[in-house]
Amino acid sequence: MKSASHSQKGLSLIEMMIAISLGILLVGVVVSAYVAQSQVYKASQGQAAIQDADNAIAGLVGPTVRAAGFAGCSSISGAASNLVPGGSPPLGNLANVSTGVMGYDASNTAGDGSTLSIATDNANNDADPSHWSPSLDVQLAGHVLPGSDVLVVLGAVAGSAPTALTSGAGVAAGPLQVKDASAIAPGQFAAISDCGKSTIFLNTGAAISQTTIARDAGAAALTNAAATFPVNYGVGAQVIPLSQTAFFVSHTDADQSALMRATLTTTGWNIEQLVPGVESMQVLYGSNANFVIAQYVPAGAVTDWTAVSSVRLSFLIEGRAGSGTGAAASPYTLLGTAVTPPADTRLRHVYEMTINLRNATS
């Protein structure tokens, strides 16, 4: 009996090499598609983050700066301050300069063709006040990124409304009786005005309708100089809460620096993160001469802060790592200053805004 023969079938060496090559090609195509899709996703996410930052700056910084100098029916400019430093050093401009806006210009950012190189993303803050012009408020030194300008705004608390005085304040010590006692919180800076004059003071009581404006015996960094106003205020005078706010860029514990907002309190600046992904901020100031802005200048060149009626701000905003192409960094122009960021893989964008100070131009 003949045994059945069985033929052996399989892949030849050539067929196997062709299959392997096709497999490698297919894997390469899949990997390339994944990498490309991943880059598109990162770029899209970076653009979305930058757009979010633009919107946040416009919504959070714009209204505060626009309302600078507002103090009820009078302007902050020319207001008398009842405040004196109760500690050392003095804070902000509440105690000595009654202006709606002031600022500090960082070294190498004068906006006249100067250059600023950012060696490291999210670098450490600069603790030397002399690196700004005028010299930076020492309470802010160590909180601001090198090369970042600082803008300080004084005006009514956002969203607040004046409350009317219901009994004359005069110059004698005594409580201020107002229509809405909850309008001014304890420890709140405020302004009282009658459309002809204004006085800045600190509410030291539990509620303003029960408060004698009294000095806190040096317990706070800013206190009332006296328990009396230097001038009389009658029934109908307006009282409104004030806020002094500083904007600047600062180092954070994350992988990106951020735009910060600092609010002045009786014991110092309360600093909070406002918008992440901001790498640099530059500011120029325009003075109003016959309702025409002749030129915008850096803070160090401003000779009369009460004449400033417009502010220009420019921000260099960055996306997350990997959102860009990784090409060599090119300078970005921020209000005449050439800012060169690190050569990394971040998408970047310049956002600028010009804000007229409503109280200065009305």
C-alpha positions in Angstrom: 0.0 0.0 0.0 1.3 3.4 -1.1 1.6 6.0 1.6 0.1 9.4 0.9 2.6 12.2 0.3 2.1 15.5 2.0 3.6 18.6 0.4 5.0 21.3 2.9 3.7 24.9 2.2 5.1 28.2 3.8 6.6 31.6 3.1 9.8 31.8 1.2 12.6 34.0 2.4 11.8 36.6 -0.2 8.1 36.6 0.7 9.0 37.0 4.4 11.3 40.0 3.7 8.6 41.6 1.6 6.0 41.1 4.4 8.4 42.5 7.0 9.1 45.6 4.8 5.4 46.2 4.3 4.8 45.9 8.1 7.6 48.3 8.9 6.2 50.7 6.3 2.7 50.4 7.7 4.0 51.0 11.3 5.9 54.1 10.0 2.8 55.5 8.4 0.8 54.9 11.6 3.5 56.5 13.8 3.9 59.5 11.4 0.1 60.0 11.4 0.0 59.8 15.2 2.9 62.3 15.6 1.3 64.7 13.1 -2.1 64.4 14.7 -0.5 64.8 18.2 1.3 68.0 17.0 -2.0 69.3 15.5 -3.7 68.6 18.8 -1.0 70.4 20.8 -1.0 73.4 18.5 -4.8 73.6 18.7 -4.7 73.3 22.5 -1.9 76.0 22.5 -3.9 78.4 20.3 -7.0 77.8 22.5 -5.0 78.5 25.7 -3.6 81.7 24.1 -7.0 82.9 23.1 -8.3 82.2 26.6 -5.5 84.3 28.0 -6.3 87.1 25.6 -10.0 87.0 26.7 -9.1 86.8 30.4 -6.7 89.8 30.2 -9.3 91.9 28.3 -12.0 91.0 30.9 -10.0 91.3 34.1 -7.4 94.0 33.4 -9.3 96.2 31.0 -12.2 97.3 33.3 -9.9 97.9 36.3 -7.6 100.1 34.3 -10.4 101.9 32.5 -11.9 102.9 35.9 -8.7 104.2 37.3 -9.2 107.5 39.2 -12.9 107.0 39.7 -14.0 108.0 43.2 -17.7 108.7 43.2 -18.5 112.1 41.7 -14.9 113.3 41.9 -11.6 112.2 40.6 -8.7 110.6 42.6 -6.4 113.2 41.0 -6.0 116.0 43.5 -7.8 114.1 46.3 -6.4 114.6 49.8 -5.2 111.5 51.5 -5.9 110.9 55.2 -3.5 108.0 55.1 0.0 107.8 56.4 2.4 104.8 56.6 2.0 103.1 60.0 4.9 100.8 59.2 8.0 100.9 57.1 8.3 101.1 54.2 5.3 102.9 52.8 3.1 101.0 50.4 1.8 101.9 47.0 0.8 105.5 46.2 -2.2 105.8 48.5 -0.4 107.7 51.2 1.6 110.1 49.1 0.4 110.4 45.5 -3.3 110.6 44.8 -3.2 109.5 41.1 -5.4 107.0 39.4 -2.5 105.2 37.7 1.3 104.9 38.1 3.9 102.3 37.2 7.4 101.0 37.1 9.4 100.4 33.9 11.7 97.4 33.9 15.3 97.7 32.7 15.9 97.3 29.0 12.2 97.8 28.2 11.9 101.6 27.5 10.0 101.0 24.2 12.5 102.9 22.1 14.1 100.0 20.2 15.5 98.4 23.4 16.0 94.7 23.6 15.1 92.1 26.2 16.2 88.5 26.1 14.4 85.9 28.2 17.0 83.2 28.8 14.7 80.8 30.7 11.0 80.3 30.6 9.4 80.9 34.0 12.6 82.3 35.5 13.0 83.4 39.1 11.7 86.7 40.2 13.9 89.8 40.5 14.5 91.0 44.1 16.4 94.2 43.2 14.0 97.3 43.2 16.7 99.4 41.3 16.0 97.3 38.2 12.9 99.4 37.6 12.4 103.1 37.0 11.2 104.6 39.3 12.6 102.2 41.9 10.1 99.4 42.5 7.9 99.3 45.6 10.1 97.2 47.9 7.1 95.2 49.0 6.7 94.0 45.4 10.4 93.3 44.9 11.0 89.6 44.7 7.5 89.0 43.2 8.1 90.3 39.7 9.8 88.6 36.8 12.9 90.3 35.3 11.9 92.5 32.4 8.2 92.8 33.4 6.8 96.3 33.8 4.4 96.9 36.7 1.2 98.8 36.4 -0.5 100.2 39.6 -4.1 101.4 39.4 -6.2 103.2 42.1 -9.9 103.5 41.8 -13.3 102.3 42.9 -13.7 98.6 43.6 -14.9 96.9 40.4 -18.7 96.7 40.4 -19.1 98.9 43.4 -21.5 101.9 43.7 -21.3 105.0 45.9 -23.4 105.3 49.0 -24.7 108.6 50.2 -23.8 110.4 53.4 -26.9 110.9 55.5 -25.4 113.2 58.1 -22.7 115.8 57.8 -19.2 114.5 58.6 -17.5 117.9 59.2 -14.1 117.8 60.5 -14.9 116.5 64.0 -14.4 113.0 65.1 -17.5 110.9 64.9 -19.2 108.1 63.0 -20.1 108.5 59.3 -23.8 107.8 58.8 -24.5 106.5 55.3 -27.5 105.1 53.5 -26.0 101.7 53.0 -23.7 100.7 55.8 -22.7 97.4 54.1 -21.1 99.3 51.1 -17.8 99.7 52.9 -16.3 96.7 54.5 -14.2 96.8 57.7 -10.5 97.5 56.9 -11.5 98.8 53.4 -9.9 101.9 51.8 -12.5 104.4 50.7 -13.0 107.9 49.3 -15.6 110.5 50.3 -16.4 113.2 47.8 -18.9 115.9 47.1 -18.0 116.5 43.4 -15.7 119.3 44.4 -13.2 117.6 46.7 -12.3 114.1 47.8 -10.5 112.5 50.8 -9.1 109.0 50.9 -9.3 107.2 54.2 -9.5 103.8 55.9 -12.6 102.4 57.5 -11.4 101.1 60.9 -14.7 100.1 62.3 -17.0 97.1 62.1 -19.4 99.0 59.8 -18.9 102.5 58.3 -22.1 103.8 59.8 -20.6 103.1 63.2 -17.0 104.1 62.5 -14.9 106.9 63.8 -12.1 107.5 61.3 -9.3 106.9 63.7 -5.6 106.1 63.3 -4.7 102.5 64.2 -1.7 103.6 66.3 0.8 102.3 63.7 -0.5 98.7 63.8 -1.1 98.6 60.1 1.1 99.5 57.1 -1.3 102.2 56.1 -3.4 104.0 58.7 -5.4 107.2 59.1 -3.4 110.2 59.9 -6.2 111.6 62.1 -9.7 110.9 63.3 -11.0 113.9 61.4 -11.2 114.9 57.8 -9.3 118.0 56.7 -12.4 119.5 55.1 -16.2 119.4 55.7 -18.5 117.0 53.9 -22.3 117.5 54.1 -25.3 115.4 53.6 -25.4 113.8 50.1 -21.6 113.4 49.8 -20.7 110.1 48.2 -18.6 107.4 49.9 -17.2 104.6 47.7 -14.8 101.7 48.4 -11.3 102.0 46.8 -8.9 99.4 45.6 -5.3 99.8 44.7 -4.3 97.0 42.2 -0.9 96.1 40.7 -0.5 94.0 37.6 2.8 92.3 36.7 4.3 89.0 35.5 5.7 86.6 38.0 7.3 83.1 38.4 5.0 80.3 39.4 5.4 76.8 40.7 4.0 75.4 37.4 5.9 75.3 34.1 4.7 78.8 33.0 5.0 82.2 34.4 1.7 84.1 34.9 0.1 87.5 35.0 -0.5 88.4 38.7 -2.8 90.8 40.4 -1.8 92.3 43.7 -4.3 94.2 45.9 -3.1 96.6 48.6 -4.3 95.9 52.1 -3.6 97.5 55.5 -0.7 95.1 56.0 0.8 94.7 52.5 0.1 93.4 49.0 -2.2 90.4 48.6 -0.9 88.6 45.5 -2.9 86.2 43.4 -2.4 84.4 40.0 -4.6 85.9 37.3 -3.7 84.5 33.9 -1.2 81.7 33.3 1.0 81.6 30.3 2.0 85.3 30.2 5.7 85.6 29.6 6.2 89.4 29.5 4.2 92.6 30.1 5.2 96.0 28.8 3.4 99.3 29.5 3.5 102.8 28.0 1.6 105.9 29.2 0.0 108.7 27.3 -0.6 112.2 28.6 -3.6 114.2 27.6 -2.8 117.6 26.1 -6.0 119.3 24.8 -7.6 115.8 24.4 -4.8 114.7 22.2 -2.2 112.0 23.1 1.1 113.4 21.8 3.2 110.3 22.6 3.3 107.2 24.8 6.3 107.0 27.2 7.6 104.4 29.7 7.0 104.9 33.4 10.5 106.3 34.0 9.7 109.2 31.6 6.4 110.2 33.1 6.8 113.6 34.9 3.1 114.1 35.9 1.0 111.0 36.7 -2.1 113.1 37.1 -1.9 114.0 33.4 -1.9 110.4 32.2 -5.1 109.6 30.4 -4.3 106.5 28.4 -2.4 103.3 28.9 -1.0 100.9 26.4 -0.3 97.3 27.4 1.4 94.5 25.5 1.7 90.9 26.6 3.8 88.0 25.2 1.6 85.0 25.7 2.9 81.4 25.4 1.3 78.0 24.9 2.2 74.8 26.6 5.4 73.0 25.8 5.1 71.2 22.4 2.5 73.6 21.0 5.0 75.2 18.6 7.4 73.9 16.1 10.6 74.2 18.1 12.2 76.6 15.5 14.8 79.1 16.6 13.2 81.9 18.6 12.6 85.2 16.8 12.1 88.5 18.7 8.6 89.7 19.3 7.9 93.4 19.4 6.1 94.6 22.5 5.5 98.4 22.3 8.9 99.1 20.7 10.8 96.6 22.8 12.2 93.5 21.0 11.6 90.6 23.3 13.4 87.3 22.5 12.0 84.3 24.3 13.8 81.0 24.9 14.2 78.6 21.9 11.7 76.0 22.9 8.6 74.3 21.5 6.0 76.8 22.7 3.6 78.6 20.5 3.6 82.4 21.2 1.5 85.4 20.4 1.5 89.2 21.2 -1.7 90.7 22.6 -2.0 94.5 22.9 -4.6 96.8 24.2 -5.0 100.6 24.5 -7.2 101.8 27.4 -8.4 105.3 27.9 -8.8 106.2 31.5 -12.5 107.1 31.7 -12.2 109.4 34.6 -9.2 111.3 33.0 -10.9 112.0 29.7 -14.5 112.6 30.7 
